[in-house]
Amino acid sequence: MNRTRVLIAGAAGRDFHNFNLVYRGREEYEVVAFTATQIPNIDGRVYPPELAGELYPDGIPIEPEDELEALIERHQVDEVVFAYSDVTHEHVMHIGSRALAAGASYKLISPRETMLTSSKPAVAICAVRTGSGKSQTTRRVAALLREAGKKVAVLRHPMPYGDLTKQAVQRFERYEDLEAADATIEEREEYEPHLAEGNLVFAGIDYAAILDRAEQEADVILWDGGNNDTPFVKPNVHIVVVDPHRPGHELRYHPGETNLRMADVCVVNKVDSATQEGVDAVLDSIRAHNPGAKIVLAASPYLVEGDASQIAGRRVLAIEDGPTLTHGEMTYGAAVLAAKANGAADLIDPRSAAVGTIAQTFEAYPHVGALLPAMGYGREQMDDLKATIEGSGAELVLIGTPIDLRRLIDFDVPALRVTYRLEELGEPTLEDVLREHGLLDAKALV
């Protein structure tokens, strides 16, 4: 048999899922390598044989995307499959052009081929960009389901930055589970808020096994998508968050535009802080490209936990969610908004104090200005983050990340947390949407 030789371009998430569902165990294909980008320290590893299956007794190497052309030549690759998210359409086709010029075909796999079917009702929360407000939308939907008496299992988009074999299926119920898994800052940012509200969280690599485990414990499956990726689980209702701070991005990024066009419901978030022109622009996009979608308008008010009067007159270091600032391309978040609204004397630019991997992050993302992205993909990066904070000269730190960094880092100056919540405006609400689809009806969940 002449096997089609496949290379999967990814970032340690969607790529593994596509392999598991489309290629694993199929003798007509040979996946010769994954490539890696976006996330530090994921290349140079191997997708382990325990996960790759019996056709790959040595596993599958994970190589740098920079070596794409050389890999195509070395492995005589027939087909390059693009499998990561939150990149411009132009970026997708730059990778495609490199693959085509090197002699390989280029492919995108349909979401239909990579969505698992659950035996339980499922809700998917996705977005058109990183940082649109998906997390607070997911928590709001989970709260509505819990209030209706449903046990919710949150399936989080993969973030496998550690031992891949150990991370095949992960279950988190308590903070201690995060400690036991040596979870990174990015993982904690997604898991901790759910744990605080009483949701079970599942994640890992093998989502067929993950879904099977979650179905044993939950009444409803809640897909919590990462970046702007499409769902891994076929939803009864597909909710997509759109950001009026970045009008036009919903049509320029992959696979965010796919989500926009697939959505049953579009949540236009941050209408309290966006311009009316931005709100109108994204509403026009929804109506033009998915006229059948329901539209929910929502605000994202921030809350300073503690005494906000401490901010006035102080030199403040604002720490914001890392991925939202980096490949999400946002230039501020809740901490910056709180600093300005509460009379901070100055927002510190930490770039001159940045060390190690944090300095490298600023170099890679020069649009990030007078604030600090909370990068923490491993202990080394957490240590660099701590050193950057200590060298910044801050009189007060505002933590605008989804988790309380004080659990992980000892601050040498006072610190306050700033959080977001979702607040629907007008009708329909998310409760209306869930009720319309039968997800708050006890009979529908039997």
C-alpha positions as CSV (number, residue, x, y, z in Angstrom):
1,M,0.0,0.0,0.0
2,N,1.2,3.5,-0.9
3,R,0.6,5.5,2.3
4,T,-0.1,9.2,2.0
5,R,2.7,10.9,4.0
6,V,1.2,13.7,6.1
7,L,2.7,16.5,8.2
8,I,0.4,18.3,10.6
9,A,1.2,21.9,11.4
10,G,0.1,22.7,14.9
11,A,0.6,24.2,18.3
12,A,0.1,21.3,20.7
13,G,-3.7,21.2,20.7
14,R,-5.9,21.1,17.6
15,D,-3.1,19.2,15.8
16,F,-3.2,16.3,18.2
17,H,-7.0,16.2,18.2
18,N,-7.1,16.1,14.3
19,F,-4.5,13.2,14.4
20,N,-6.5,11.2,16.9
21,L,-9.8,11.5,15.0
22,V,-8.7,11.5,11.4
23,Y,-5.4,9.7,11.1
24,R,-4.8,7.4,14.1
25,G,-5.1,3.7,13.3
26,R,-5.5,4.3,9.5
27,E,-3.0,2.4,7.5
28,E,-3.6,4.5,4.4
29,Y,-1.8,7.5,6.1
30,E,1.6,7.9,7.7
31,V,1.9,11.1,9.8
32,V,5.6,11.7,9.7
33,A,5.8,14.8,12.0
34,F,3.9,17.5,13.8
35,T,5.3,21.1,13.6
36,A,5.0,23.5,16.5
37,T,4.6,27.2,16.9
38,Q,3.0,29.9,19.1
39,I,3.8,28.1,22.4
40,P,7.3,28.0,23.9
41,N,9.2,24.7,24.4
42,I,6.8,22.4,22.7
43,D,9.0,21.5,19.7
44,G,11.7,18.9,20.2
45,R,9.3,16.5,21.9
46,V,7.6,13.4,20.6
47,Y,3.9,12.5,20.4
48,P,4.2,9.3,22.4
49,P,3.5,5.9,21.0
50,E,0.9,5.3,23.8
51,L,-1.2,8.0,22.2
52,A,-0.1,7.6,18.6
53,G,-1.2,4.0,18.4
54,E,0.4,0.7,17.1
55,L,1.3,2.1,13.7
56,Y,3.7,4.5,15.4
57,P,5.9,2.4,17.8
58,D,8.4,5.2,18.2
59,G,5.8,8.0,18.4
60,I,5.7,11.0,16.1
61,P,8.4,13.8,16.3
62,I,7.4,17.4,17.0
63,E,9.5,19.8,15.0
64,P,9.8,23.6,14.7
65,E,7.5,25.1,12.1
66,D,10.5,27.1,10.8
67,E,11.8,23.9,9.3
68,L,8.7,23.2,7.3
69,E,10.4,23.1,3.9
70,A,13.2,20.9,5.1
71,L,10.8,18.5,6.7
72,I,8.7,18.2,3.5
73,E,11.8,17.3,1.6
74,R,13.3,15.0,4.2
75,H,10.1,13.0,4.7
76,Q,8.8,13.3,1.1
77,V,5.6,14.7,2.5
78,D,2.5,14.5,0.3
79,E,0.2,16.6,2.4
80,V,0.5,19.4,5.0
81,V,-2.5,19.8,7.3
82,F,-3.0,23.2,9.0
83,A,-4.2,22.7,12.5
84,Y,-3.9,25.7,14.8
85,S,-5.9,28.8,15.6
86,D,-6.1,32.5,16.1
87,V,-4.0,33.5,13.0
88,T,-4.9,35.7,10.1
89,H,-6.2,34.3,6.9
90,E,-3.0,35.6,5.3
91,H,-0.9,33.6,7.8
92,V,-2.8,30.4,6.9
93,M,-2.0,30.9,3.2
94,H,1.7,31.9,3.8
95,I,2.1,28.5,5.4
96,G,0.1,27.0,2.5
97,S,2.4,28.8,0.0
98,R,5.5,27.4,1.7
99,A,4.0,23.9,1.6
100,L,2.9,24.1,-2.0
101,A,6.2,25.6,-3.2
102,A,8.0,22.7,-1.4
103,G,5.9,20.2,-3.3
104,A,3.2,19.2,-0.9
105,S,-0.5,19.6,-1.1
106,Y,-2.2,21.7,1.6
107,K,-5.3,20.9,3.6
108,L,-7.8,22.2,6.2
109,I,-10.0,19.6,7.8
110,S,-13.7,20.3,8.2
111,P,-15.0,20.8,11.8
112,R,-17.6,18.2,11.0
113,E,-14.8,15.5,10.8
114,T,-13.3,16.5,14.1
115,M,-16.4,17.0,16.3
116,L,-17.2,14.2,18.7
117,T,-20.9,13.3,19.3
118,S,-21.9,13.3,23.0
119,S,-24.6,11.1,24.5
120,K,-25.4,14.2,26.7
121,P,-26.6,17.6,25.6
122,A,-23.7,19.9,24.7
123,V,-23.1,23.6,24.6
124,A,-20.1,25.1,22.8
125,I,-18.7,28.5,23.7
126,C,-16.2,29.7,21.1
127,A,-15.0,33.1,19.9
128,V,-13.8,35.0,16.9
129,R,-10.5,36.0,18.6
130,T,-8.6,35.3,21.8
131,G,-9.6,37.8,24.5
132,S,-13.2,38.4,23.3
133,G,-14.7,37.4,26.7
134,K,-15.3,33.7,26.1
135,S,-14.3,32.7,29.7
136,Q,-16.9,34.9,31.4
137,T,-19.5,33.8,28.9
138,T,-18.7,30.2,29.7
139,R,-19.0,30.8,33.4
140,R,-22.3,32.6,32.9
141,V,-23.7,29.6,30.9
142,A,-22.4,27.2,33.5
143,A,-24.1,29.1,36.2
144,L,-27.4,29.1,34.4
145,L,-27.2,25.3,33.9
146,R,-26.2,24.8,37.6
147,E,-29.2,27.0,38.7
148,A,-31.4,24.7,36.7
149,G,-30.1,21.7,38.7
150,K,-27.7,20.4,36.1
151,K,-24.3,19.0,36.8
152,V,-21.9,20.6,34.4
153,A,-18.7,19.1,33.0
154,V,-16.5,21.7,31.3
155,L,-14.3,20.3,28.6
156,R,-11.5,22.7,28.1
157,H,-9.5,23.1,24.8
158,P,-6.2,21.3,25.2
159,M,-3.1,22.9,26.7
160,P,-0.7,19.9,26.8
161,Y,2.6,21.5,27.9
162,G,3.8,18.7,30.2
163,D,4.2,15.0,30.0
164,L,1.8,14.1,27.1
165,T,1.2,10.5,28.3
166,K,0.2,11.7,31.7
167,Q,-2.0,14.4,30.2
168,A,-4.1,12.0,28.0
169,V,-7.1,12.5,30.3
170,Q,-7.2,15.1,33.0
171,R,-9.9,15.7,35.6
172,F,-9.9,18.8,37.9
173,E,-12.3,19.2,40.8
174,R,-10.1,21.0,43.5
175,Y,-7.2,23.4,43.5
176,E,-5.1,20.5,44.8
177,D,-5.7,18.7,41.5
178,L,-3.9,21.7,39.7
179,E,-1.0,21.3,42.1
180,A,-0.8,17.6,41.4
181,A,-0.8,18.2,37.7
182,D,1.9,21.0,38.0
183,A,-0.5,23.2,35.9
184,T,1.0,26.2,34.2
185,I,-0.3,29.7,34.6
186,E,-2.2,29.5,31.3
187,E,-3.9,26.3,32.4
188,R,-4.8,27.7,35.8
189,E,-6.3,30.8,34.1
190,E,-8.8,28.6,32.4
191,Y,-9.4,26.0,35.1
192,E,-9.4,27.8,38.4
193,P,-12.5,30.1,37.8
194,H,-14.5,27.0,37.0
195,L,-13.3,25.2,40.1
196,A,-14.2,28.2,42.2
197,E,-17.8,28.0,41.0
198,G,-18.2,24.3,41.4
199,N,-17.7,23.0,37.8
200,L,-15.8,19.9,37.0
201,V,-13.1,20.5,34.4
202,F,-11.8,17.9,32.0
203,A,-8.9,18.5,29.6
204,G,-5.9,16.7,28.0
205,I,-5.2,15.1,24.6
206,D,-7.5,12.2,23.9
207,Y,-10.9,13.9,23.7
208,A,-12.9,10.7,22.9
209,A,-11.7,9.3,26.2
210,I,-12.1,12.7,27.9
211,L,-15.7,13.0,26.7
212,D,-16.5,9.4,27.7
213,R,-15.2,10.2,31.3
214,A,-17.1,13.4,31.5
215,E,-20.4,11.8,30.4
216,Q,-20.2,9.5,33.3
217,E,-20.4,12.4,35.8
218,A,-22.4,15.2,34.1
219,D,-25.8,16.1,32.8
220,V,-24.5,18.7,30.3
221,I,-21.2,18.9,28.5
222,L,-19.9,22.5,28.2
223,W,-17.2,23.0,25.6
224,D,-14.9,25.8,26.6
225,G,-13.0,26.6,23.4
226,G,-9.5,28.0,23.3
227,N,-8.2,30.9,21.1
228,N,-10.9,31.0,18.3
229,D,-10.9,27.3,17.6
230,T,-14.0,25.4,16.5
231,P,-15.6,22.9,18.9
232,F,-14.3,19.4,19.5
233,V,-17.8,18.3,20.5
234,K,-20.9,18.7,18.4
235,P,-23.1,21.2,20.2
236,N,-26.8,21.4,20.6
237,V,-26.2,25.1,20.7
238,H,-23.1,26.9,19.4
239,I,-22.4,30.2,21.1
240,V,-19.7,32.5,19.6
241,V,-18.3,35.6,21.3
242,V,-17.6,38.6,19.1
243,D,-15.4,41.6,20.1
244,P,-16.4,45.1,19.1
245,H,-13.0,46.4,20.2
246,R,-11.5,44.6,17.2
247,P,-14.2,45.1,14.5
248,G,-13.3,43.3,11.3
249,H,-11.2,40.7,13.0
250,E,-14.3,38.3,12.9
251,L,-13.7,38.1,9.1
252,R,-9.9,38.2,9.0
253,Y,-8.8,35.4,11.4
254,H,-8.8,31.6,11.2
255,P,-10.9,29.8,12.3
256,G,-12.8,32.7,13.9
257,E,-14.7,33.5,10.7
258,T,-15.7,29.8,10.6
259,N,-17.1,30.1,14.1
260,L,-19.0,33.3,13.1
261,R,-20.6,31.5,10.2
262,M,-21.4,28.3,12.2
263,A,-22.8,30.1,15.3
264,D,-26.4,29.6,16.5
265,V,-25.9,32.6,18.8
266,C,-23.4,35.5,18.7
267,V,-22.6,37.3,21.9
268,V,-21.5,40.9,21.2
269,N,-19.5,41.5,24.3
270,K,-17.9,44.6,25.8
271,V,-20.5,47.0,24.5
272,D,-20.0,49.0,27.7
273,S,-16.4,49.9,26.7
274,A,-16.4,49.7,22.9
275,T,-17.3,52.5,20.5
276,Q,-20.7,52.6,19.0
277,E,-19.0,52.3,15.6
278,G,-17.2,49.1,16.7
279,V,-20.5,47.6,18.0
280,D,-22.3,48.6,14.8
281,A,-19.5,47.1,12.6
282,V,-19.6,43.7,14.2
283,L,-23.5,43.7,14.2
284,D,-23.3,44.3,10.5
285,S,-20.8,41.5,10.1
286,I,-23.1,39.0,11.9
287,R,-26.2,40.1,9.9
288,A,-24.4,39.9,6.6
289,H,-22.6,36.6,7.1
290,N,-24.8,34.6,9.5
291,P,-28.3,36.3,9.4
292,G,-29.9,33.4,11.2
293,A,-27.9,33.7,14.4
294,K,-29.5,35.1,17.5
295,I,-27.6,38.1,18.9
296,V,-27.0,38.7,22.6
297,L,-25.6,42.0,23.7
298,A,-23.4,42.0,26.8
299,A,-21.2,44.2,28.9
300,S,-18.0,43.1,30.7
301,P,-17.8,45.3,33.8
302,Y,-14.7,44.9,35.9
303,L,-14.5,44.5,39.6
304,V,-11.5,45.5,41.8
305,E,-11.3,42.9,44.6
306,G,-10.2,44.9,47.7
307,D,-9.7,48.6,48.4
308,A,-9.6,50.3,45.0
309,S,-8.6,53.6,46.7
310,Q,-5.1,52.1,47.0
311,I,-4.7,52.7,43.3
312,A,-4.9,56.5,43.4
313,G,-1.5,58.3,43.1
314,R,0.6,55.1,42.8
315,R,2.9,53.8,40.2
316,V,1.0,50.7,39.0
317,L,2.1,47.6,37.1
318,A,-0.8,46.1,35.2
319,I,-0.5,42.4,34.6
320,E,-2.9,41.0,32.0
321,D,-3.7,37.6,30.4
322,G,-0.7,36.5,28.3
323,P,-2.3,35.0,25.2
324,T,-4.9,37.8,24.9
325,L,-2.0,40.3,24.7
326,T,0.4,38.2,22.5
327,H,-1.3,36.4,19.6
328,G,-4.6,38.0,20.7
329,E,-3.1,41.4,19.9
330,M,-5.0,43.3,22.6
331,T,-3.2,46.2,24.1
332,Y,-5.0,46.4,27.5
333,G,-7.3,44.6,29.8
334,A,-9.1,44.8,33.1
335,A,-6.0,45.9,35.1
336,V,-5.3,48.8,32.7
337,L,-8.9,50.0,32.8
338,A,-9.0,49.8,36.6
339,A,-5.7,51.7,36.9
340,K,-6.9,54.6,34.7
341,A,-10.3,54.8,36.2
342,N,-9.0,54.9,39.8
343,G,-6.4,57.6,39.4
344,A,-3.1,55.7,39.1
345,A,-0.2,58.1,38.9
346,D,1.6,56.1,36.2
347,L,1.3,52.8,34.3
348,I,4.7,51.3,34.5
349,D,6.3,50.0,31.3
350,P,8.1,46.8,32.4
351,R,10.1,46.2,29.2
352,S,13.3,47.6,30.6
353,A,13.0,45.3,33.6
354,A,12.0,42.2,31.7
355,V,14.3,39.2,32.0
356,G,14.7,35.8,30.3
357,T,11.6,34.5,28.5
358,I,9.6,37.5,29.4
359,A,12.1,39.8,27.6
360,Q,11.8,37.3,24.6
361,T,8.0,37.7,24.7
362,F,8.3,41.5,24.4
363,E,10.7,41.1,21.5
364,A,8.3,38.7,19.7
365,Y,5.2,40.9,20.4
366,P,6.4,44.5,20.1
367,H,2.8,45.8,20.2
368,V,2.6,45.0,23.9
369,G,3.3,48.3,25.7
370,A,3.1,49.5,29.3
371,L,1.8,46.3,30.8
372,L,3.0,42.8,31.6
373,P,1.7,39.7,29.9
374,A,1.2,36.9,32.5
375,M,3.3,34.3,30.6
376,G,3.8,31.1,32.6
377,Y,4.1,28.0,30.5
378,G,6.6,26.5,33.0
379,R,8.5,27.1,36.2
380,E,11.3,28.9,34.4
381,Q,8.9,31.4,32.9
382,M,7.1,31.9,36.2
383,D,10.4,32.7,37.8
384,D,11.2,35.2,35.0
385,L,7.8,36.8,35.5
386,K,8.5,37.2,39.2
387,A,11.9,38.8,38.5
388,T,10.3,41.2,36.0
389,I,7.7,42.2,38.6
390,E,10.3,42.8,41.3
391,G,12.5,44.9,38.9
392,S,9.7,47.0,37.6
393,G,9.7,49.6,40.5
394,A,5.9,49.2,41.0
395,E,4.3,50.6,44.1
396,L,1.2,48.5,43.4
397,V,0.4,45.5,41.1
398,L,-3.0,45.1,39.5
399,I,-3.6,41.5,38.5
400,G,-6.0,41.4,35.6
401,T,-5.5,37.7,34.8
402,P,-8.3,35.1,35.3
403,I,-6.5,33.6,38.3
404,D,-5.0,35.1,41.4
405,L,-1.2,35.1,40.7
406,R,-0.5,35.5,44.4
407,R,-1.2,31.7,44.7
408,L,1.9,31.1,42.5
409,I,4.1,34.1,43.0
410,D,5.2,35.9,46.2
411,F,4.8,39.6,45.4
412,D,7.2,42.1,47.1
413,V,4.6,44.9,46.8
414,P,0.9,45.2,47.5
415,A,-1.4,43.6,44.8
416,L,-5.1,43.7,44.0
417,R,-7.0,41.5,41.6
418,V,-9.3,42.9,38.9
419,T,-11.9,40.5,37.4
420,Y,-14.5,40.6,34.6
421,R,-18.0,39.3,34.7
422,L,-20.6,39.0,31.9
423,E,-23.7,41.1,32.1
424,E,-26.3,40.7,29.4
425,L,-28.1,43.8,28.1
426,G,-31.7,43.6,26.9
427,E,-33.1,40.5,25.1
428,P,-32.6,37.8,24.2
429,T,-30.4,36.7,27.2
430,L,-28.3,33.6,27.4
431,E,-31.0,32.1,29.6
432,D,-33.5,32.7,26.8
433,V,-31.2,31.0,24.3
434,L,-30.6,27.9,26.5
435,R,-34.3,27.6,27.3
436,E,-35.2,27.8,23.6
437,H,-32.8,24.9,22.9
438,G,-34.3,22.8,25.7
439,L,-31.1,22.9,27.8
440,L,-32.9,24.2,30.9
441,D,-35.7,21.7,30.5
442,A,-35.4,18.7,32.8
443,K,-37.1,16.5,30.3
444,A,-34.6,17.3,27.6
445,L,-31.8,16.2,29.7
446,V,-33.1,12.7,30.7
